[in-house]
Amino acid sequence: MGIGAVLRLIHLTTQPLWTDEFSTIVFSLGHSFQTVPLNQVISPETLLQPLRVDPSGSIEDVLHHLMAESTHPPLYFVLANGWMRLFPPQDGLVSPWASRSLPALFGVAAIPAMFGLGWIAFRSRLVGQLAAALMAVSPFGIYLSQDARHYTLAVLWELPH
C-alpha cells in the first residue's frame, strides 16, 4: 500500500487540469456552467467563477446542478464537495491538489480491496497479494487515481460485486 500511495500522490499536480476535471470540480462545488455566458468575449474572472469556493454552497446545490446538467450518479460529487472544503482555496479557487487527492485515496484503498477480492475469489493469500501488488503498480490504476474524476470510487464500488 505504501508503494501504491507514493505512486498515486507523487506529482499529483504536475499535469494541468483538463476539461472533464473542471466539470467534476464545478459540480462538486455545487456550481453550474449556466452562469458562464456564451457567444461573447468574457473575462478570465467570469470564466473561473464556477471554480471559486463558495462557503454558502451546499449538498443540495451539488445535487440540483448535477441532476439538471449531467448524467453522473451523485455520490462522488457529494463526497468531493465535503473533501474539497477541507482545504484552503488558492487565490479563491479550489486547489488542484484537493480535487485530485480524494480519487488518489480511493485508488490507494483499492489496493487492499483487490487483496480481499483475490482472497474471496480464490481462497488464496498468494492470489490476494499478487492482485494487490498489481493494483499498486498498475499504470492505468495510477493514472485514474491522479485524475479529479470519480473513476476510482467506481473501482472500489464494483470490487465487492
N, C-alpha and C positions, 0 to 999 in steps of 0.2 A: 504494500500500500504506500509505503514511503516513496519508492521509486515512481509509482504512478502519480502520486501527489506532486512530486517535484516536476515531472514531465508535463503535467497539466497546468501548474501555476507559474512555471518559469516562462518568461517572455509573454505573459498574458496580455499585455497591452502594446506589444511591438507592432502588430498589424493594425492598420486603421479599421475603424468600424465600417461595415458595409450596409447596404440598403435594408436587408432583412433584419439586421440587428437594430437599426434605427426604428423599424416598425415595432419590434418587440419592446424596445425601451419606451417608446411613446405610449403604447397601450399599457405597459406595466406601471407607468407613472399616472395612469388614469387620464391621459390626454387624448386628443383627437387630431387627425390630419385635416379635418374640415376647417380648421382655423387658418390654414396656410392658403393665401389667395393664389388663384391660378390665372394663367394668361396675362400676367403683368410682371413687371420688374419689382422685386421685393428686396428688402434689406437683409443682410445676414441675421440681424436680430430677430426679424419676423420668421425667417426660415428655422432658426434654432429654438424658437419659443416652445414648441412641443417637447423639447429635451430639458426644459427647465424644471427643477424640482419645486413643486408647489406643496407646501405643508398642509394646505386645505384639501388636497386631493384625497379621495377615499377609495375603499374597495368597491363601493357602489359605482364610482366613476369608472374604475377599471372594467367592471362587468358591463356597464352601459355602453361604453365606447367599443369594447371588444365585440359585443354581440351585434352592435349596429354596423360595424365597419370591417369585421373579419369573420373567418370561419373556424378559428382555432378554439380548442377547449380552454376554459379559463383557469384551471388550476395553476399552471406555471406562472401566469401573469399576476395572479393574486399573491403567490409566494414571492415573486420577484419584486412586487410593489413593497412589501414589508422589508425585504432584504436590502434593496437599494436605498431605502430611507435610513438604514443603519450607518451609512457612510456619508461624510460631508460632501456637498457639491463642490465642483471645481469651477470657479467663476460663475456660479449659479446653475451650471449644467450638471447632469448626472455624471458620475465618474465612470469611465470605461472599465476600470478595474472592478468597480462594484457591480456593473452589469454583467461582466463575464465571470466573476468568481463563483456565483451560485451554480451555473452549469458545470464549472470545474469541480466544485464539491460534489455535485451529483455524479460526475464522472469518476471521482475517487470512490464514492460509495458503491459504484457499480463493480468495483474490483472484488470486495468480499461477497457481493451478491452473486458474482459469477462463480466464486468458490462454492457458495451454497447451492447454486444450480447444478454444478458438477457433482457435488456430494449427493444431492437428492436424486438426480437422474441416473447416476451410475453406482451409487453407494461406494464411491472410491475417493479416498482422501487425495490420492495422486491425481486423479482426473480433476478434482476441485482445484488443487494447487496449480495444475497446468492451465486450466481455464482462467484462473485469477491472474496468473503470470502473463498470459496472452492478452488479457484485457488491460493489464497495467501498462504494457508497452505497445499496444495497438496504435499504429499511426492514425487510423481513422477515428478510434476512440479518443485519442488526444486532440485531434482536430475538432471533433464535435464538442469536446469539453472546453475548448478555448473560444467558442462562439456564443455570443449572447442570445441564444435561442433555447428552445425547450426540448431539444433532442435527447439530452442526457436524462431528463426526467422520464421521457418516454422509454428509454432503455431500462431504467430502474422499474418502471411500472410494468413492463412486459416480462421481465425476467421471471417473476414467480408464476406467470400464467402459462 
